[in-house]
C-alpha cells in the first residue's frame, strides 16, 4: 500500500503543484506566480522527528526588471497609431501599454505585494508544519544576494516567521560577498561565454521560427500587415508575450492575455521553456556546464547540514534568497525528480521538462532533516514544498538516509569539478 501511495504522490506532483493555476497562467513559465498550496498536508511519519531545515528560495513575484520591453512595444504601437494602422484591439492595447508605463515607473525589478505575500506564506507554512524545529527561541540564519528584490524577499520571509513565533533569534545579511554561492552564473567565464555565444542559440532560434506563428496576433493589432519584416514581427510579438506573462506578478489590475489564444500561449511557453532548459539545465548541447557551476552552493548545503547534525551549529534553519538562475541548476545538480534529464530533440523538451514546475516566482528547495527513534539521521527533499524523489535508493520514501544522500551528492560535486576542468570552445 505504501508503495502505491508513493507512486501516486510522484505521479500527481505536477497536478497538485499547479492547483489553482489556469492553463494560460502556467504558460508564463518562470514568470508564473507561486502556486496556491495552502491545504497541502504534512506527511511526517511517526517516529521521525524533524530538527533542521536547509532552504534555498527564489525571490518572489516582481515587476519587470527594466522598461526595455515596454518601450519597444509602446514605440511600435504609437507609430502605428500615428499612421492610423491600429485595429480597435490595437488601440486598446496602446492605452494599456501607456498606463503600464506610468504604473511601473520607479518599480523596475522590485518585489511586488504579490511577491511579499508569497514569501510570508511559505515561511508561515514552514513553521506550522515543523513546530519541533522552531521551538525554544530557535536560531535562524538568512542570507540574500545584493539584488533588492532578493533582500526584500528575505525580509518578507522573516516577517512571516516572526508572525508565527516572535521568540525566534534571527541573523540576516546580504551582499556581493555571497555571489560565489548564490550568483555563480555571473562568475563562471566559460558559462557566461556559453550563455552569450553558445551552440544553443541556433537551436533556440530555429525552434522559435518553427513554433511561433505571429501573423494572427499581428492582424489582431494592426490594420495593415506585412510592412515590417518577419523578424521584426516575431520580436514584437515575443516582447508582447513577455509583458503579458509578467503582469499577474505585479499585483496591478492590468491584463492583456486576451491578445493571444490558448494555443499561442502554449507555443510561446514552449519557446521560453526551451530557452530555460538550454541555458540553465542539463541540455546535451551544454555538456552539463550550466548545471556543474552550482556545485559550490551544493557543497555549502552539505557543510551547513553536517554542522547541524554534529552540533557544530546552533542554527535550526539556514535560509538563502537568490534567483531562478540559482534554483534551476541547483535542482538539476541534485537530480530532483529527473530534472537533470537530457533531451536531444527540442520538440520533446516540453513533454519532460517544465520550467513552471521548477522555478515559478518564489520557487524553493528545502532539505528537512530528521532523527528516527534510533537517532539515525534522515533527509526529506522538497521542491516548492512538495516531497520529491532523488536518485538514491530508499525503502521509505520520502525519507532518505542522510549518509547515502551525502555520498551521492559528493559524487555529483566531483562530477561537476571534472566538467569545469574540461577545455571548451567558445561555441560549446
TASUL-V485240 format. One record per residue. N is the residue number from 1. RES is the residue in one letter. OMEGA is omega in whole degrees, -180 to 180 (999 if undefined). Layout:
((N,RES,OMEGA) (N,RES,OMEGA))
//
This chain:
((1,X,-179) (2,X,179) (3,X,179) (4,X,-180) (5,X,178) (6,X,180) (7,X,-179) (8,X,180) (9,X,179) (10,X,-179) (11,X,-174) (12,X,-177) (13,X,-179) (14,X,-178) (15,X,-179) (16,X,-179) (17,X,-175) (18,X,179) (19,X,178) (20,X,179) (21,X,177) (22,X,179) (23,X,-179) (24,X,-176) (25,X,-179) (26,X,179) (27,X,167) (28,X,176) (29,X,-179) (30,X,174) (31,X,-179) (32,X,174) (33,X,-179) (34,X,-176) (35,X,178) (36,X,180) (37,X,-174) (38,X,-176) (39,X,-179) (40,X,-179) (41,X,174) (42,X,-177) (43,X,175) (44,X,-179) (45,X,178) (46,X,-180) (47,X,177) (48,X,-177) (49,X,180) (50,X,-179) (51,X,-177) (52,X,176) (53,X,172) (54,X,-166) (55,X,169) (56,X,-180) (57,X,169) (58,X,173) (59,X,-180) (60,X,-178) (61,X,-172) (62,X,170) (63,X,176) (64,X,-175) (65,X,177) (66,X,-179) (67,X,-175) (68,X,-178) (69,X,-178) (70,X,180) (71,X,179) (72,X,179) (73,X,-179) (74,X,-180) (75,X,179) (76,X,-178) (77,X,180) (78,X,178) (79,X,180) (80,X,178) (81,X,178) (82,X,180) (83,X,179) (84,X,-178) (85,X,-178) (86,X,171) (87,X,176) (88,X,178) (89,X,177) (90,X,179) (91,X,176) (92,X,179) (93,X,179) (94,X,178) (95,X,-180) (96,X,-179) (97,X,178) (98,X,178) (99,X,179) (100,X,179) (101,X,179) (102,X,-176) (103,X,-176) (104,X,-178) (105,X,178) (106,X,-177) (107,X,-175) (108,X,176) (109,X,-177) (110,X,171) (111,X,179) (112,X,176) (113,X,175) (114,X,180) (115,X,177) (116,X,-179) (117,X,177) (118,X,-178) (119,X,180) (120,X,-178) (121,X,176) (122,X,180) (123,X,-180) (124,X,178) (125,X,179) (126,X,-179) (127,X,-179) (128,X,-178) (129,X,-177) (130,X,-177) (131,X,-179) (132,X,-177) (133,X,-170) (134,X,179) (135,X,171) (136,X,176) (137,X,-176) (138,X,178) (139,X,-180) (140,X,177) (141,X,-177) (142,X,175) (143,X,-180) (144,X,173) (145,X,-178) (146,X,-175) (147,X,-174) (148,X,-178) (149,X,176) (150,X,177) (151,X,178) (152,X,178) (153,X,177) (154,X,-179) (155,X,179) (156,X,179) (157,X,-178) (158,X,177) (159,X,175) (160,X,177) (161,X,-178) (162,X,176) (163,X,179) (164,X,-177) (165,X,-177) (166,X,-179) (167,X,-179) (168,X,176) (169,X,-170) (170,X,173) (171,X,-179) (172,X,175) (173,X,-179) (174,X,177) (175,X,-177) (176,X,177) (177,X,179) (178,X,-178) (179,X,-178) (180,X,179) (181,X,-166) (182,X,177) (183,X,-180) (184,X,-179) (185,X,176) (186,X,-169) (187,X,-177) (188,X,-174) (189,X,177) (190,X,179) (191,X,179) (192,X,178) (193,X,178) (194,X,-177) (195,X,-175) (196,X,-173) (197,X,-169) (198,X,-179) (199,X,177) (200,X,-172) (201,X,178) (202,X,176) (203,X,-180) (204,X,-177) (205,X,177) (206,X,180) (207,X,179) (208,X,180) (209,X,-179) (210,X,-171) (211,X,-172) (212,X,172) (213,X,-169) (214,X,-175) (215,X,-179) (216,X,179) (217,X,180) (218,X,-178) (219,X,177) (220,X,-173) (221,X,-174) (222,X,179) (223,X,179) (224,X,-175) (225,X,175) (226,X,180) (227,X,178) (228,X,176) (229,X,-175) (230,X,-179) (231,X,178) (232,X,177) (233,X,-179) (234,X,179) (235,X,178) (236,X,-178) (237,X,179) (238,X,178) (239,X,178) (240,X,176) (241,X,-177) (242,X,178) (243,X,180) (244,X,-177) (245,X,-175) (246,X,-173) (247,X,180) (248,X,180) (249,X,-173) (250,X,-176) (251,X,179) (252,X,-172) (253,X,176) (254,X,-178) (255,X,176) (256,X,-180) (257,X,-177) (258,X,176) (259,X,-175) (260,X,173) (261,X,-174) (262,X,-179) (263,X,179) (264,X,176) (265,X,180) (266,X,179) (267,X,177) (268,X,-180) (269,X,180) (270,X,-180) (271,X,-179) (272,X,176) (273,X,178) (274,X,180) (275,X,179) (276,X,-179) (277,X,-177) (278,X,-173) (279,X,-173) (280,X,-175) (281,X,-165) (282,X,179) (283,X,-178) (284,X,-178) (285,X,-179) (286,X,179) (287,X,177) (288,X,178) (289,X,-179) (290,X,-180) (291,X,-175) (292,X,-176) (293,X,-180) (294,X,-173) (295,X,179) (296,X,179) (297,X,178) (298,X,178) (299,X,179) (300,X,175) (301,X,180) (302,X,-178) (303,X,-179) (304,X,177) (305,X,179) (306,X,178) (307,X,179) (308,X,-180) (309,X,-174) (310,X,179) (311,X,179) (312,X,178) (313,X,177) (314,X,-178) (315,X,172) (316,X,179) (317,X,170) (318,X,-175) (319,X,178) (320,X,-177) (321,X,-172) (322,X,-166) (323,X,175) (324,X,179) (325,X,175) (326,X,-173) (327,X,-173) (328,X,178) (329,X,179) (330,X,179) (331,X,179) (332,X,179) (333,X,176) (334,X,-177) (335,X,-179) (336,X,173) (337,X,-180) (338,X,176) (339,X,176) (340,X,-180) (341,X,180) (342,X,-174) (343,X,-175) (344,X,-176) (345,X,178) (346,X,-179) (347,X,-176) (348,X,-174) (349,X,-175) (350,X,179) (351,X,-172) (352,X,-176) (353,X,-175) (354,X,-176) (355,X,-177) (356,X,175) (357,X,-176) (358,X,-170) (359,X,167) (360,X,173) (361,X,180) (362,X,177) (363,X,-178) (364,X,172) (365,X,179) (366,X,167) (367,X,177) (368,X,-178) (369,X,-177) (370,X,165) (371,X,177) (372,X,-176) (373,X,177) (374,X,180) (375,X,174) (376,X,-175) (377,X,179) (378,X,178) (379,X,171) (380,X,-179) (381,X,179) (382,X,170) (383,X,-177) (384,X,176) (385,X,177) (386,X,176) (387,X,-176) (388,X,-179) (389,X,170) (390,X,-174) (391,X,177) (392,X,-179) (393,X,175) (394,X,178) (395,X,-177) (396,X,174) (397,X,12) (398,X,-179) (399,X,177) (400,X,176) (401,X,-176) (402,X,-178) (403,X,-179) (404,X,178) (405,X,179) (406,X,178) (407,X,179) (408,X,-177) (409,X,177) (410,X,174) (411,X,179) (412,X,178) (413,X,178) (414,X,176) (415,X,-178) (416,X,-180) (417,X,178) (418,X,179) (419,X,-177) (420,X,179) (421,X,-178) (422,X,176) (423,X,-176) (424,X,169) (425,X,-179) (426,X,-176) (427,X,178) (428,X,999))
//
